[in-house]
Amino acid sequence: MAMIQGVRISRLLLVRFGWVVFCLTILHLLPSNAPAAGGVQGRLIIDGSPAEGVVVYLRDLNKPPAPVPPMSITIRAEKFKFKPKLSLVTVGATVTFQNNDFEVHNAKSDSPENAFDLGMIAAGTSKKTVFKNPGAIDLRCRVHSDMGGMIFVAPSPFFMLIEYDGRFELSGVPPGDYEIHVWHPQRDTTDQKPKGIAVRVGPGITTVNLDWTGNALTRKNP
């Protein structure tokens, strides 16, 4: 009798398991209500030449905006230099400053939106901070005045550094309304910060070619 009951229970479990697999398969095949992600690509020309060493990023105008995943990076003090010299992070990122030299260092910035001072960082130790606001950060060491670096805090997860040829591509962008902005570490004064260009992103790739002359950013036809 016990064996018969065991067989019945096993068959019942198999039937239930089969229904679960069937339902999961049907749900997987049903169309999703979430719109397909798109992307933005193009080319940036600055004063007639293809851009290099420039950050391109999107400011999310949708409500609510796309979530910004947590981000953590480490900036090293090595041979009396900040490495890397330029770092890109998102709002809310945790940045660890690691002292790999044999002397005391410091990490600080007087940049208005993200001013901070971590005090003395002993050799072989580290300290960290969180950057809550978007914008450029001029990184300095109070102990060694010739040490300098830059951090750029992007307002959204859609950004990249143009390394050569002026070309950029931002992928995985949810459809909606955005502004595309540019930032150059050597053109960070108020009169050299151009206003963003409105762009609507849909499924697929949206092409946005840009021209940056003086403090004006304009959109060119693809």
N, C-alpha and C positions, 0 to 999 in steps of 0.2 A: 504493500500500500504506500509506504514511504517513497519507494522508487517511482510509482505512478504519479504521486503528487509532485515529486521533483521534476519529472518530465513535463508535467503541465505548467509548472512555474517557469521552466526554461523556455517553453514555447510562448508563454505569455510575455516574457521579457523580450524575446526575439521579435514578437509582433509589435510591441511598443517601441523598441529600438528602430524597427523598420519604418514606423510612422514618423519618428523624429527625423530620421534621415530624409524621408520623403518631403516633410515640411521644410526642412532647411534647404533642400534642393530647389523647391518652388520659390522660396524667398530669395534665393540667390539669382534665380532667373528673372524675377520681376524687375521692371525698370525702376531705377532709383530716382527719387524726387530731387536729389541734389544736382544742380547744374554742373556740367563738365568744366573742369578748370581750363583756363586759357593761358596765354603767355604774351609777353611784349618783347619785341626785338627791333633793332634799328641800328643806326650809326650816328655818332656824335662828331660834329666838326667844330673845332674851336679856332676862330680867327683864320679860317681857310685851311687848317690842317687837321688830319684825323686825331682824335683825342687819345691821350695816353696818361695813365695814372689818375684817372678821374672816376669818381663814384657816381653811379646812376642808381636811383632808388625810387620807389613808389610810395606816395602818402595815401593811405586808405581813407576815402571819403564816405564809405558805406557805414551804415548803422544797423547792427553793431559791426565794427571792423573785424577783419580776419584775426584770429588769435595769433599771438606772437610766441612761438615755442621758447622755453627757457634755453639760455645759451651761456656757456662758460668757456673762457680762454685763459691762457697764461702768457704774461709778458715777462721776459727775462732781463735782468740786469747782468750783462756779460761784457767784460773788457771795457767797462765804463760806457756802455751803449745800451739803449733799450732795444730789444729784439723780440718781435719784428718792430721796425721803426714806425710802420703804419698798421693799425689793426682796425678791423670792421666788426662791429657787434650790433645787436638789436637792443631796443629799450628793455630794461630789466635784466640785462646780462650781468653775470658775475665775472669780474676780472681779478685774477690773482697775479700779484707782482712777486716774482721769485728772484732773490738775490743770489746769483751764482758766482759773484766775485768774493774776494777776501777782505773787502772793506765795506763799511756801512754805506747804505744807499737810502734814498728817499724817493717817494713817488707822490707828486702833487699836481694840481692844476688850478689856475685862477679863472678858467673858462666859466662864464656866468651861469650857464644851465647845469653844469656838472662839476662845480668846484669841490675839491677834496684835498686832504693832506693825510697820508697814512703814517706820518712821523718817521722815525728811524727804523730801517729794515736791516737787521744784523746779517752778517755773512751766513749763507746757508739756510736762511729762513725766508718766510713769505708772509704777505698780508694781502687781504682781498677787500674789494668794495663792489657795490652794485650801482650801475648807472641807470637812473630812472627817467631821464629826459633825453630827447633826440638832440643831435647837434655835434659839432666838432669840439674835441678836447685837446688842448695844447699841453702835452705831458712834459714835466720837468722834474729835476732832482735838486733839492735844496742844498745838498752837500757838494755836488759837482755841477756847476752852472753850465758847462758845455754839453751836458747830457740832455737830449731832447727827443721827443717822439710825438706821434699823433694817434688819437683814437677817434673814429667816427661812429656815432651811435645812430643807427637808422631807425625810423619810426615804424617800420614794418619789416617782415621777413623777406621782402622782395627787393634785393639790392645786389650789386656786383661791382667789382673794380675792373674798369677797362684797362687792359694791359698794353694793347697795341691796336692799330688800325681803326680805332674808334667804334668798333662793333660791340654790341651788348645783346644779351638775351636773358629775360627774366621768366622763369617757368613756374608752373603750379599756381598761377594767379586766379583766384575765384572771380567769376564774372561780376562786373560792377563798375563803379566810378572811382577814378583815381587821379592823382596828379603825379606827373613824372618830374623828378628834380635831378639836378646835377650838383656835384661838389668837387672842388679842386683844392688840395692842401696849400697851393701857392696863390690861390685867388679866394681867400677867406675873409676879406674885408667887406664891410657892409655894402659898399658901392659895387662890389663884384659878385654879389649873390643874386642871380636872376630868379624871377618868379617861376613857379612850376607851370607845366602845360597840362591841361585837362585831357584825359584819355579815358575812353570807355572800353573796357575789356569784355569780350564775349568768348564763347567756346572757340578754340583754335588760336591762331597767332595773329596778334595785332601789330602792324609795322608802324613805328614812329621814328622818323629820321629827324634829327635835331641839329640846329646851328646855334652856337654860342658865340656871340660877338659883343665885346664890352660887357655890359651887365644885362644884356637882352638874350633870352632864349626863345627861339622860334621853331615852329614845326615846319618841315619841308615835306613835299610830296614824295612818296616812295619811289 
